[in-house]
Amino acid sequence: MLFKKMLRDIAKHKTQFLSIFLMAFLGVFVFAGVGGESVGLEVNSDNYYKDTNLADGWIYSANLDDDFVDKVNNLSSTTQSERQLVIDSVGNFSNDPDITLHFVENNTISKFYLMEGEELNVSDGDGVWLDKSFADAKNLTVGDNITFEFNGIEIEKEIKGIGYSPEYVYHASTASVIPDFSKIGFAYLSYKAFPMDNVPYNVLNVKFNGSAHDYDNQLSDKLDGDYNSFVEKSEHSSVSQFSEEMDQHRMMSDIFPVVFILIAMLILLTTMTRIIAHQRTQIGILKANGFTNRSIIFHYVSYGFWLVLIGSILGLIIGPLTLPQLFYPSMSATYKLPSWDPVWSMNFIYVAILMVLMSLLVSYFAVRSISKENPADTIRPKAPKVSTLGFVEKFGFWNKLSFNIRWNYRDAKRNKFR
């Protein structure tokens, strides 16, 4: 009987209860959807960095000879190192695109991530492994030839592979923060592809144990003056830019649900308070007919419980399936990862459970006072609150205010919480 009564009450106040359902749904929907996208970015990028063995730091110097590399490798924190020659070049195209060339020794740190073609071969002096975004913008495929010009030298190579690099998740020119991949790109080549016998390596990729700050201090103590600068992973332009983007999405997934949850709980509180006030006589009759306080409390608490529970479950299911797909197309136009997959987190379920528990507490707060009254008092109308003159009402301008203004002020004063 009470279940039928609940359905009739929900139908009678369908607008308010629909609002509660929608706010609960949207709160979990946004949190799980944006959270699935932001957690997905974090997991996908971490896996990508791990698979490609992204460097922990980069040491820059005009000429990295074998003696300098030995000194770095002899540092107690260094676990792995690899030299590269990183040089700017211009592609042989009508718009003279800037292409950063990486001549590598063994491709073990910050490895080229292959998408098409064959794996990077450090013994192949005739091939080049090209940036996929640049290749797509220029309609280049595996097997095509491409020409680079740098320092008055021109080299032509065959495209052996197309892919990504963990150092270029974000890659934009100095003139614009929005990447134009028809004008910028990168390429990886074997050190044997360099047109001179001696390769003037200028970047040393390093992996190390401990903090970047401690490693920087070690470098300063042992090799002061032997190198130009050291850049740790968190300060690398691509890593830091993408990290800031993930932080923004994470903050967005944390803030928006709070708004929806608060609105849902406030609507539930005002709705239940109003229903219980209107059904005061009905509650008294139920008590007089033998219904216990526990059954009455359970009855009114269930109003918000079922709506919030259903809304939260739908939000958990639909959010991660839909919202990430709205973010990823715009994200993938700026940032380059090999995979864009949303990821589930137990935090989504925790938030849904918290919302359901909050709905129970809010409904209980609305019904608890009347449940303690005896049947005789409950059947009678509730005595109006005694209103006394407030601070504002003692001023002379109070009597000059309109009736509506004075009514609204006193009504708000009597119902401060609502």
N, C-alpha and C positions, 0 to 999 in steps of 0.2 A: 504494500500500500504506500509506504513512504517513497519507494523507488518511482512509482507512478506519479506521486505528488512532485517529486524532483523534476521529472520530465515535463510536467505541466508548468511548473515554475520557470524552467529554462525556456520553454516555448513562449511563455508570457513576457519574459524579459530577454528575448532573443538577441536584441541589439547589444545589450551590455555583455551578455555571455559570449556572443560572437567576438566582441572586442577582446575579451579575456583569452579566448582560444587563439585569436590571431596574434596577439602580443606574445603569448607563450610560444606559439609556433615560430614567429619571426625571431624571437630571442635565440632559440636553439638553432634555428635555420641559419641565421647569420653567423653565430659563433661556430657551429660545426662546418658551415660552408667556407667562410673566410679562414677559419682555423685549419680546415683540411687543405686549403690552398697554401697557407703560410707554412704549415708543418711539411707539406709536400715539397715546397721550395727548399726548406732546410734539409730534409732527408735526401732529395734528389741531388742537391749541390754537394752535400757531404759525401754521398756515394761517388759522385763524379770526381771530386777532388781526391778521394781515396783511390779510385780506379786508375787515375792518371798520375798518382803520386805527386801532387802539387807541392812545390818547394815550400819550405818553412821560411826561407829568406833568399834575397838576391844581393850578391856583392858585385858592385860595379867598379871597374877599373879600366884604365886606358889599354893595358896589356897584361893579361893574366898568363904568366909563364908557368912552367912546371914547378919551379921552386915555390912560387906563391901558393899553388894548389896543394903542394905537400905540406906547407905550413898550416893551411886551413884544415887539412885532413888530420894533422897531428893535434889539433885542439881536442880536448877531452870530450866536448859536447858534440862534435861533428860526427855524424853517422854516415853521410853520403854526400857526394858533390858531383857536379857535372858542368863543364864549360860550354858556353855558347858564344857565337858571334851574332849579336843582334844589330842589324843595320837597316836604315831606311832606304827604300828604293822607290822608283816610279815605274808603274806598269805601262806596257806599250799599248795604250788605249787612247781614244780621242780626248777623254777628260783627265788624263794623267793621274790616275789614282795612286794614292800613297799606300805602299805595301811594305810591311815590316818583315824582313827576312831573318830567319833563325837558322844559322848553320850549327848543327849539333854534332857532338862526338858520339853519343850512344843512345840518346832518347830514353833515359831511365827516370828522370825527374821532370815534372810538368810535361808529361808525355803527350804527343799528338794523339787525339782520339779519332780513330778512323770511322767514317760513315760509309764511304764508297771507295772501291779500288783495293790496292794491296797495302800491307803494313809498311810503315816507314823502314827503309833499309839504309843503314848508315854506310854501307859499302857501295851504294848506288850514287854515282856522281852525275848522272844524267837526268834524274827525276826530281820532281818537286811535289810536296804535299800541301795542298792549297786550302785556304779558309772556305768552308762551305757557303757561308753567307755571301762572300764576294763572288764565288763561283756561280751561285744561283743568280746573283744580280747581273753578271756578265754572260750568262748562259754557257758557262764552260763545263766540260765533262771530262771524265778520265780518258786519257789518250790525246787530248788537245795539247798544243804547245803554247807556252806563254813566255814573254820576254820581260826581263827586269833590267833597269838601268840604275847604277849607283856609282858615285865617285868617278864618273866618266867611263865606267866599265859597263858593257852590255852582255848579259848572259841569256840564253834561251834554253828552257827546260821543258820536258814532257811531264804533264800532270799524271802522277802515278796513284795519287789518292786524294780524297776530299774529306774534310772532317772539321773538328773543333779543337780548341786548346783551352785548358783550364785557366790560362793567363788572360784569356779574351772572352770571358763570360759577358763582360761589358767592354765594348770597344767603340770609342767615339773620337772624332778628330778634336783638335784643340779649338776649332772655330765653332763647334756646336756640340751640345750635350745629347742631341738626338742622332743616333748613328745613321749614316748614309752609306750602305754597304757597296754601292757602286763606285764610291770614292775612296774607301779605305778597306784594308784587308791585311792578312798576314800569310806567311808561307814558311814551311819547314823544309830544310834541305840538309843533305849530308855534308859534313865538313869537306868531303872530297869534291863537292860541287863548287867550292870556292875557287876562283880562277887563279889564285896564287898558291905557291907551295906552303908558305907559312901563314896560318890563319891567325889574325890578331884578335884572339878571344877577348871580349870585354865584359862578359857577365858570367858569374859563377853561381849556379843554383845550388843551394845547400839544404840538407835535412839535418836537424840537430835535436838533442835532448834538452829538456829544461825550457825556461822562458826565453822569449826573444830578447828581453832586456838584459838578462845575464849573458846571453850569447854575444850581444852587441858590445857589452863591456869586455868580454874575452877578446873579441877582435881588436878593440881599441888598445887593450893592454899588450897584446902579442904582435899585432901587425899594424900599429899606428903609422900612418903615412904611406903604407904600401897599397892602399886602395882609396877610391874616391868616396863611396857611400855604401851604406847597408840599408836595405828596405826589408822589413819583416812582413810576413804574410798579411797581417791585419791592415797594414798601411798600403798594400799594393792597390793601385787604382781600380782594377777590376774587382778584386775581392772586397774591398771596402765599400764600393758603390753598390754591389749586390747585397752585401750585408746590411747596409742602410735601408735598402728596399725591403728586405725581409723584416727588419725591425718595424717599419711603417705598417706593413700588412699585419704583423703580430699585434701591434698596438690597436689597429682597427678592429681586429677580431676580439680584442678584450674590452673595448669601450662600448661598441654598439649594442652588444647583448645586455649590458648593464642597464642601458636606457629602456630597452624593450621589457626587461624583467621587472624593473621598478614600475613602469606604467601598468604592466599586467597585474602586479600585486596591488597597486593603488586602486585600479578599477575593480578588482575582485573585492577589496575591502569595502569600498563605498557601495558596491552592488549588494553584497551580503548584509551589510549593516542596514541598508534600506529595506531589503526583503524581510529580515528578521523583525525590524520595527513595524512593518505592515502586517506581519503574521503573528504578532504578539498574542492576540486572542486565540489563534489556532494552536500555538505552542501551549498555552494554558489549558486548552481543551484536551490536547494530547496527553499532557501530564495528568489531568484529572481522570483520564481513561486508562491510566496505568503505564504509559510509556515512560521509561526511565530517562534520566538526564543523559546517560551514556548513549542511548539510542537516538535521542534528539540531536546531540552534538555530532554523532557519526553521520546522521542524515544531512545536516547543513554543511558539514565539512566536505562531504562527498561532492557537493555542487562544483566547487573549484577543482577538486582532485581529478575527476574524470576528464574535464576539459583541458586542464594543464597537462595531464598525462598523455592524452591523445595528441595534443599539439606538439609536445616535446618529442614524442616518438616519430611523428611525421617530419619534424624539423631535423632529427638525427638522420633520417633516411634520405630525405630530399636534398638537404643542404650540401653535403659533400658530393652529391651526384650532379648538381647543377651549377652552383656558384663558381667553383674552380674553372669550369669551362667558359665562364664569362670573363674571367681575369686572364687566363693563359694566352689567348690570342694577342692581346695588347702587350703582355709581358714578353712573349717570345719574339715580338718585333724589335725589342730593345736588347733583351738578354738572350744569350745562346747557351742552352743546355741540351744534351742529347735526349733527355726524357722529361716530360711534364706530367707527372702523375700525382693526384691528390692522395693524402695519407691520413688514415684514421688515427685518433688519439683517444685514450681513456678519459681525457679531460672533457671531451664532448659529453660522455655519459655522466660524468660527475656534475656538470652544469645542469643537465636535464634532471638528475635526481635532486639537486639543490633547489631547482625551481619547483618541483613537485612538493618537496618538504616545506618550502616557503608558502605554497598555496594552502597547505594543511594548517600551518601556524596562523596565517592571515584569517582563514575561515574560523578557526577556533577562537581567535581574538575577538571576532565579531559576535560569536554566539555564547561565549563563556559567561558573560554577566547575566544574561536572561536565563541560562540553564540553572543557575543557583537559586533563582526565586521559587517560592512555593506556588502551586497552581492558582490559588486565590488571587495572589498579587499579579501573576502573569496574565490572567484573563482581563483584569482591569487595564484601562489605558495607562500608559506610563506618564507619570507626573512631569510636567514641563520643568525645564531647568530654571532656577531662579537667576534672573539677570540683574546685575547691579550696574550702576553708572561707571563707565570706564574713564580712563584718563582723558581721552579725546572728547567725550561727551560733556565734560565740565567746562569746555571753552565756549565762549560766546557765539562763535560762528556755527556751532552745532545746530542750533535752532533754525539757522538760515539755509541749511542743506535740505535737498528735496527728500520726500518721503522714501523714494526708492533707494537713495544712497544710504539713508539711516537704517532702512530695513536690511539691506545687504550687509552693512557693517555689523549689525547686531546678530544676523544669522551666521556670519563667519565667526564671530566671537563665541557663539554658542557651540559651534562645530569646528573647533580649531584643527583637529586632526584631519578631518575630511577636507 
